[in-house]
């Protein structure tokens, strides 16, 4: 039932708007025809009915609230309507007289136009109020439901287990061979069959040093290819 009434009021509202636009068009035509033949004069003459059209559309579409703001809006609309009616009346009366109307006709025809505009504007305001009452007040938007924020527990820091100490194998220190031993070994390897004295002379060491190094080489097999030095008379005597 409410839906059908709402649709009927909306259709009636559009019909009333058409009547209101017809009255504004008649007033606008009379104002423009009465003005001088230039764009500025015609624009000034057309402003009064256009301002009334805009004021009625605003007051019929925007919901009327209670209080001083509503009274101020209605009073401003009434003032605009009065100014538009006064200006349009004399313009239309002059146009009617110019185009052949005589007697009281030029002064009565503007009343029909202005009266139609007043009735249509009041009807538009009434229709708009009824439509808003049927539709009811606008429902406030439901508050958005936000999911609770779950704070994760602090992560537990797992300390790594201490690594088992690595046992290092004892480093076997190898004592480097003295330089004289290297020289003796090289000379003995290059001079196979040479005597201890010859090897000592070529290596630049004493015979006792050469004999000690040669004995060490034979004991450790450091130079298996080194030949057995020939016995010198001094070694044989020893």
PyMOL commands that set and color helices and strands:
alter all, ss='L'
color gray80, all
select helices_A, chain A and resi 2-34+39-61+68-98+105-135+179-190+196-203+207-220+233-237
alter helices_A, ss='H'
color red, helices_A
deselect
rebuild
show_as cartoon
